[in-house]
């Protein structure tokens, strides 16, 4: 019996019980649709996270004091006690590091920013002019402060849009105005472009940028720096930049072989990789949970094929008595099971694509339908049809034709 005849017989058998066939397919439809939707949500969130982290500077390198330092009795130093980074370290990296294109010392403080009768709790970040290129921040209006402003500890600043919205009237131009951060007056010379929330839900526009020397001397009254931000040549050079920074700083800090670093070096590429792998694990978990419905659908196929074999026992006996082989009967019922599974898979793919689109539109969740999830779901459907349809088909092929003809 050729394949075309088998397909015709299987299709006619399904059309005789349309509702039963559809209900059998329903488990497969839901399973395939759920897998595609879950994978689309996972892939979309992963892509969104990578995009947001890259917008913060995909080749950014961050150097901070190590939190492993201890004092007498083994007590660990708090963040305020970590003074291992100096401005000279940033200058050294700027001069000697070959894998870095920009370096910026950084210090920060939290406080109240005041403009006339309006005030807003925020943070001020003391940096150098290179910080804007490192973080890929652009100016919406005004100008940035210069190296001369850093040398003279000028009382100038750049405002994030959230700060502008909260301490200035709508439509009021902040450029040229003088605000106060706690008791220190600062002249606004620029406004940063809006960046929105980052991956961790933090408002990136709720910030004030000023020369690091201004924050160091006039606000914090310290002579050390809290962080060094740098930019590697490109994302692929991050590992080389990390090794080079470690070598230069260990030498500058006179650390002996075997001594722990008194600083930590982290790259944005590491963070992207870590979060992406976590997101990928969650995607696989979601897909596995959704895939359980495929197994349930497969059990439904096996159940309905058993019922079909029982109902058509006399038909099987008649076909075998006029020359049909056991293999023909096996293939007939196996093709029926595969047809149910694949038809359900096709409808399930359409359902999954539609559901992914609706999730993106109504819930505003990022979704990304991958071809691999569609191919995998379809392949699983075919395997499910074969796996769960084989045993009932084999049972049908082994029926004794005489006993089958006698069956009532």
Secondary structure, DSSP 4 states (H G I P E B T S, - for coil): --HHHHHHHHHHHHHHTHHHHHHHHHHHHHHHHHHHHHHHHHHHHHHHHHHHHHHTTTTEEEEEE-TT-B-GGGPBPPGGG-----HHHHHHHHHH-SSEEEEEEEEEEEEEEEETTEEEEEEEEEE-TTHHHHTT--EEEE----HHHHHTT--EEEE-HHHHHHHS-TT---TT-EEEETTEEEEEEEEEPP--B-TTS-BTTS-EEEEHHHIIIIII--SS-SEEEEEESSGGGHHHHHHHHHHHHHHHTTPPTTPPPSEEEEEHHHHHHHHHHHHHHHHHHHHHHHHHHHHHHHHHHHHHHHHHHHHTHHHHHHHHHTT--HHHHHHHHHHHHHHHHHHHHHHHHHHHHHHHHHHHHHS-------HHHHHHHHHHHHHHHHHHHHHHHHHHHT--HHHHHH--
